Amino acid sequence: MSPVSRRGAELPTPTRWRSALAISLVVAALCLFDGNLDGNEAGKLALARQAVDPGWIPGDWYLNDSQGYQWLFQQLSGRVVGWLGFGPGSLLLRLLGYGLWGWALAGFTVPLGLPPALAALAAGLFSLQQGVVAAEWMVGSAEPKTFAYAALLLAYTAWRQRRWWPCGLYSGLACSFHLLVGGFGVLSLAGLTLLRAGWRWRRPSLAPWTWGFLLAALPALLAVVEQLLGGAAHRRSPPGGACRRRAGSTWCCAIPTTCCPAAGRRATGPGWG
C-alpha cells in the first residue's frame, strides 16, 4: 500500500507503521543491551539528572558544567532517570529513540517501495556498522544524537514533500537535541535546496521554514548566545575532592556508573558530543 497524498503531504499509512515497527524492533534487538551506561551515555544521563534536579550531587564540578545547548534532551531524559533510575531509565530512553528513529526512517523506505521486512533488514545491517570515521553513529545509546538524527530524517522527508513549516520545525528540533547534528543537517538541506532549484528557488517558502526553525531551535539558540556572551567564563572551578581531574580531559565523577574507583571507568569531560 503506497502513501496517500493530500496537498503534497504523505499521510501515515499502515505500511509506514509496519515498517517503523519492524525497523524499531530490529534495532532494539541489536542495540538495546549493548554497552548500557557505558562511556558517554552515563555522562549525558547524569548531566540530565542534575539539570532537572540541582540538589542531586550539587557539589560535583562536571555535573554542574552547563550544557544548555542540550536542554531539550536533558529535560526529557533527566525526568525519566529521576523517576525510574539510571538502568531502567536508559532502556526506556533507548526504546523511545529507536521508535522515533524507526518512524523517521520509514518515511524514506516506504516511498522507495521497500516492504517492512527489507526495511528492517537494511536498518539492521546499518546498525551493525554505522560509523565510517571517528566512530560516529546515528542510533544506539540513550544520547541526544539518536533523537537529533531522527528529527533530521523527518526534516529531510518534509523537505522532499516541500512542506516547509514542518521541515523548519524538525530542523530546529534536531538542533535543540544536538547542535552539531542539527547544524550540519541544516547546511545539507540548504545545499540540497540550491542543487534542486538553484538561485531561482521559491523564496516565499523561506518564511515558514524560518519560523518553524526558530521556534523549535530556541532552546539551543539561547544556550549558544549565553555561551558567546561569556557564560563559559563563570563555570565553577572544581571543589576540593568533589571531582578529581584525570589525565587529558577526563574526570572521576560522583555516580557509581562513571566513578573511577567504583566502576573502573572514566567519563569524558564537557564537550559538544
Residue pairs with C-beta under 8 A, 6 or more apart in sequence:
1 13
1 14
1 15
2 13
2 15
2 110
2 111
3 10
3 11
3 13
3 15
3 16
3 110
3 111
4 10
4 11
4 13
5 11
8 161
8 162
8 163
9 161
9 163
10 107
10 110
10 111
10 157
10 161
13 110
15 110
15 116
16 103
16 106
16 107
16 110
17 106
18 116
19 102
19 106
19 109
19 110
19 114
19 115
19 116
19 119
19 120
20 99
20 102
20 103
20 105
20 106
21 102
21 116
22 102
22 116
22 117
22 119
22 120
23 101
23 102
23 105
23 106
23 109
23 116
23 119
23 120
23 123
24 95
24 98
24 99
24 101
24 102
24 103
25 120
26 120
26 121
26 123
26 124
26 127
27 98
27 101
27 102
27 123
27 124
27 127
27 139
28 94
28 95
28 98
29 124
30 124
30 127
30 128
31 94
31 98
31 127
31 139
31 140
32 91
32 94
32 95
32 98
34 140
35 41
35 140
35 141
36 87
36 90
36 91
37 45
37 86
37 87
37 90
37 257
38 141
38 265
39 141
39 265
39 267
39 268
40 141
40 143
40 267
40 268
40 273
41 90
41 141
41 142
41 143
42 86
42 255
42 257
42 258
42 265
42 267
43 62
43 253
43 258
43 267
43 268
44 70
44 73
44 77
44 142
44 143
44 144
45 77
45 78
45 81
45 86
45 89
45 90
45 93
45 142
46 63
46 86
46 253
46 255
46 257
46 258
46 267
47 62
47 63
47 65
47 67
47 70
47 74
48 73
48 74
48 75
48 76
48 77
48 78
48 81
49 56
49 78
49 81
49 82
49 86
50 56
50 57
50 60
50 63
50 64
50 78
51 67
51 71
51 74
51 75
51 78
52 74
52 75
52 78
52 79
52 82
53 78
53 82
56 82
57 63
57 254
57 255
58 64
59 239
59 242
60 242
60 243
60 253
60 254
61 236
61 237
61 238
61 239
61 242
61 243
61 251
62 243
62 251
62 253
62 267
62 269
62 270
63 243
63 253
63 254
64 236
65 235
65 236
65 270
66 223
66 226
66 227
66 231
66 232
66 235
67 74
67 270
68 219
68 222
68 223
68 226
68 227
68 231
69 179
69 219
69 220
69 223
69 224
69 227
69 272
70 144
70 177
70 178
70 179
70 220
71 176
71 219
71 220
71 223
72 173
72 176
72 177
72 219
72 220
73 143
73 144
73 147
73 177
73 178
76 93
76 147
77 89
77 93
77 142
80 89
80 92
80 93
81 89
81 90
81 93
82 89
83 89
84 92
86 255
86 257
89 142
90 141
90 142
91 142
93 142
94 140
94 141
94 142
94 146
97 139
97 142
97 146
97 147
97 150
98 139
98 146
100 146
100 147
100 150
100 151
101 138
101 139
101 146
101 149
101 150
101 153
102 123
103 150
103 154
104 149
104 150
104 151
104 152
104 153
104 154
104 157
105 119
105 123
105 153
106 119
107 153
107 154
107 157
108 153
108 156
108 157
109 118
109 119
109 122
110 119
111 160
114 122
126 138
127 139
127 140
130 136
130 137
130 138
130 139
130 140
131 137
137 145
138 145
138 146
138 149
139 146
139 149
139 150
140 146
144 177
144 178
144 181
145 177
145 178
145 181
147 177
147 178
148 173
148 174
148 175
148 177
148 178
148 181
148 182
148 185
149 174
149 178
149 181
151 170
151 171
151 173
151 174
151 177
151 182
152 170
152 171
152 174
152 181
152 182
152 185
154 166
154 170
155 166
155 167
155 168
155 170
155 171
155 174
155 185
155 189
156 185
156 189
158 164
158 166
158 167
158 170
159 167
159 189
159 192
159 193
162 205
164 205
164 206
164 208
164 209
164 212
165 208
165 209
165 211
165 212
166 212
167 189
167 209
167 212
168 208
168 209
168 210
168 211
168 212
168 213
168 214
168 216
169 212
169 213
169 215
169 216
170 216
171 182
171 185
171 186
171 189
171 209
171 212
171 213
171 216
171 217
172 182
172 212
172 213
172 214
172 215
172 216
172 217
172 218
172 220
173 182
173 216
173 217
174 181
174 182
174 185
174 186
175 181
175 182
175 183
175 186
175 213
175 216
175 217
175 220
175 221
176 182
176 216
176 217
176 218
176 219
176 220
179 220
179 224
179 272
180 272
182 217
182 220
186 213
193 201
194 201
214 221
238 244
238 245
242 254
243 251
243 252
243 253
243 254
244 251
244 252
245 251
246 252
246 260
246 266
249 268
249 269
249 271
250 266
250 267
250 268
250 269
251 266
251 267
251 269
252 258
252 259
252 260
252 261
252 266
252 267
253 259
253 267
256 262
256 263
257 263
257 265
258 265
258 266
258 267
259 265
260 266
